[in-house]
Amino acid sequence: MSTQDHITLSKVPEVIFTFWVIKIAATTLGETGGDTVSMTMDLGYLTGTAIFLSVLVVLAALQIRAKKFHPFLYWGTITASTTAGTTMADYATRSMGIGYPGGSVLLLVSLMAILALWYWSQGSVAVDTVTTPKVESFYWATITMSQTLGTALGDWVADSGFGYDGGAILFGTILAAIAGLYFWTKMSRVLLFWAAFILTRPLGATIGDYLDKPIEEGGLDISRPLATAVIGVFIIACLLLIPQRPGQQAEKST
């Protein structure tokens, strides 16, 4: 019998360098955008969470129902997940009073539980398997929890003496090490992807805080709405100017 390869197109983008550029920009926007609503507009973390979580649910539902990859829909959903993650993490660590360590541990356990359930259900948590509504539901749940964890982790590191700029350098260095492992070792690509995906969030959180926090707190004191708008324009420009291709999954049949 002969074997033929069939290519199934995913509804998530191909994971290449530009994917990570846009992802870091989206996570940074999530920090400045979430803080704009909860702090600058003084709506609070709970109201901010309700707003962004509602937007996320709508966009995720549209993404899951879509028949093919739509760049603006995908990255809009990513951005909604990161802004929701910002306000949810701030609510957990500040309003609930469990602090950054407690919040980070709680969210890490929740993230690991989602990944374990996904693996138990599907036998894989690889991003190139995101081709069905069920798998995509696991994907977006994992992403949202990772965005929330990343916010708490970024705040914890910055508050532990690193500061916002030091935290950004720390997470950037760790991500560079993960990139080195990807290019120069045979370590699991799935493990490295999720490690990088999770850690780009605290990188974006510390960069966002560095941009908009007061100078006396170690930031640049740039207007949150202005920073959010500029980053948003950058993301849109990337989507318009850089080709966005869907990921592919090879399946073999005889």
N, C-alpha and C positions, 0 to 999 in steps of 0.2 A: 504494500500500500504506500502511496505517496503522501507526503506531508506538505500541507500548504499553510502559509501564514496569513492570518486575517488581522487587520489593524482596526481596533476600536478606538475612536476618538473620545478623549475625556472631556469633561466640561470644566476642567481646571487648566490653567495655562502650563505650557512647557516650562520646566524649572531650569532656567538658565540665568546668567548674570543679571539681566534686566529684571527678572522676577524679584530678585533680592533687593535691587535698588528701589523698585516701586513698593515692595513690602516694608522696607525700613521707612520710606516716606509716609506710607499709610499709618504705620504705628506711631510715628511722630505726630502726624495730624490727629490721631486718636487721642493723644495726650493733651495737645493744645485745644482741640475741639471739645473734648470732654470737660476740661477745666473751664473753658469759656462758658459753657452752660451751667455747670455746678457752682463755679466760683465767681466769674466775672458778672454773669447774669443773676447770680445769687439764688439760683433755683434749688440748690442742695443736691446731695448725692442721690437720694432716693428718687426725686423727681427726674433728675438727669438720667438715672438708670431706666426709669419707666419710658422716657422719651426714646432713648437710643435702643433699648431692647425691643420696643414696638417696631421701630424702623428695621431692626435686624431681622425680626421674625417675618416681616413682609418681604424683605429682599431675599432672605434665605428660601422662603417658599417659592418665590419667582425663579430663583436660581435652580431649585430642585425640579420645578415643573418645566424648565426650559429644555428644548430638545438638543441644543448644541451649545458650544462655548460662546459666550458674549462677554468681551473684555470689560466693558463699562459696568455690566451687571455684576460680574465676578468681583471686580475691585471695589465696587460700591458696597457689596456685601462684606468684603474684608474690612473696609473702612468703618462700616457700621459695627462690626464685631469688636474692633479695637476701641472705638469711642464708648461702646457699651462696657467693654472690659475695664476701661479707665474708671468709669463711675461706679461699677460694681465692686471693683477692688477697693476704691476709696471708701465706699459705704461699709465694706466688710472690715477694713483695717482701722477706720476712723470712727464711723458712727456706731458700729457694733462693739468697739472698744477692745478688739482682740490684738491690735497692733500689727506691725509689719511681719514679725516672725510668725505669729499665730496665723495670720491671713495667708502668708506664703505656704506654710505647711498644709493648711486646710485645702487650699486651691491646688497644690501639687498632688495631694492624695486624690482629690476629685478628678484631676486630669488623668492620673494613672488608672483610675477606675474606668473612665470612659475608654481609654486606649485598650485596656484589658477586655472590656466588654466587646469592643469592636473586633479585636483579634479573635476572641472566642466565637463570635458570630460569623466572621468571614474568613478567618485563617490568615489574614494579612492586614496590615495597616498602611500599606504602600499607597502613595498618592496616585500612582498610575492605575489603580484599581477603581478610582472614583468614576464609575460609569453607570451606576444604578441609583435610584432614589434612596434606597436603604443605606447604601454605602455613603452616599453624599450627606445623609442626615448625621451619620457618625462623624464624617469629616467636619461639618460645620459646628457640631457640638464640641469636638476636640479643639478646633480653631478658637472658638469663643472662650473656652476655658483656658487655653494657653495664653490668650490675650489678657485675660483677667489676672492669671498668675504672673505674667510678665510685668504688669503694672505694679503689683505688690512687691515683687522681687526688686524691680528697679528702684522703687522708693526706699526699700529696706537698705539696699547697698548705699544709696546716696546719703541716707540718714545715719549710716554707720561710720561716717568719717571720710568717705570717698568724695562726697560732694557730687554735684550733677556732672561736671566735666570729668571728674575722676571715674565716676560710674560708667560714663559713656566710653572712656578709654578702656576700662576693664572689660566691658562686654564686647567692645570692638576687637580687643585682643583675643578673647576666647573664641569669637566667631572666626577670626583669622586662623586660629589653631584648628578649628573644625574644617575650614576650607583646606588646610594643609593635609589633614587626615583624608579628606575626600580625594584629593589629587595624588597623594603619595602612598596611600595604604589601600587595603582591600576591605576595610571595615564596612559593616552593613550600611548601605546607602539609605535604607529606611530609617535606621537609628540616627544617622548623621543629619538627614533632612529634618526630622522632628526636633532634634537638638538645636539646629540652626533656626528653625521656625520659631521655637519657643523663645530663644535668646535674642532674636531680633526685636522682640517686644520690649524687654527692659532697656535695650539699646535705644529704641525710639522714645521710651518713657523718659530716660535721663536726658536725651537730646532735647525733647520737648520742654522739660522742666528747666533745662539750662537756658533755653531761649526766652521763656516767659516769666521765670521767677524774679523777684526783686534783686537788685544788685547786692544788697546787704545779706541776702540768703544764698549768694553764689551764682545768681543767674544774670541774664543780660537785660531783663526788664523790658522785653519787646511785647507789645500788645498781643494778647492771646488771639483776638479775632483777626488781627493782621497776619500773625504767624500762620494761623489756620488757613487763611485765604491764599497766602503765598504758596504754602505746601500743596494746597488743593490745586492751584493752577499748575504747579510742577507735575503733579500726578496726571492731570488731564493732558498736559503736553506730551508726557511720556506715552500715554495710551494712543494719542493721535499720531505721533511721529515714529514710534518704535513698533514694528510688527508684533502682534500678539498671536501666537499659535497655540492651539490646544495640545495638551499632552497626548501621548499615544500609548496604547497597550497592545502588545502582540499576543495573539491567541493562535494556538496550533490545532488543526483538525486533520484527520486522516481520511 
